[in-house]
Amino acid sequence: MRHDPTRWGQPQPQQPEPWQQAMPGWLEEKLFDQRIVVVRGQLTSEAATGTAAALLTLDAAGPAPVQLHLASQAGELGAALSILDVIDSMAAPVHAIVTSQAGGAVVALLAAAERRAAYRHARFKLNEPRSTGVTGTADEVARAAGQHLRELEEITLRLVEVTGQSRSRIEDDMSAGRSLTAQEALDYGLIEEILGKA
């Protein structure tokens, strides 16, 4: 008899979408040699650790710009902030390119880059990053909520700085989950350049 995990009420393991599959090692090496780091799929703390390590290694290797390619529509706020701290500490400039989509906490990485660009069909989503699951006493949950709001404010202020938009507009757009095309992101001030032929 075949093993069926649903038979005992166990959930069927979720297969990742094709675009979330791990990149082949040889391809990662080729990109790394070109000083390109790719953020794709859900930005987790584990993914952030790998991204931070790659950025630090390239920074130590020389002062040439590092390209950070973004293809992630969501992620953990804490994970994005850990990468943001690394970008802030780097001597080499970071140039961010949105290759397909950037949303939630990933937009903070875009805002931290010295230069910001996107391909013509890239999409952006300004929405409040979700906090990771918090359990515990009421006081512990309240403290975690306060920390989340402080971190969210840091993202908001970065977006205000790079876009030139008012804080109230950024907050309203993030609350509403505003979506932007590459051209709209350019007009908004989120990116400085659209790559590719019109």
Salt bridges, closest charged atoms under 4 A:
ASP88 OD2 - ARG158 NH2 2.40
GLU153 OE2 - ARG167 NH2 2.96
GLU171 OE2 - ARG167 NE 2.93
ASP173 OD2 - ARG169 NE 3.62
ASP173 OD2 - ARG178 NH1 3.46
GLU192 OE2 - ARG116 NH1 3.98
GLU193 OE1 - ARG115 NH2 3.94
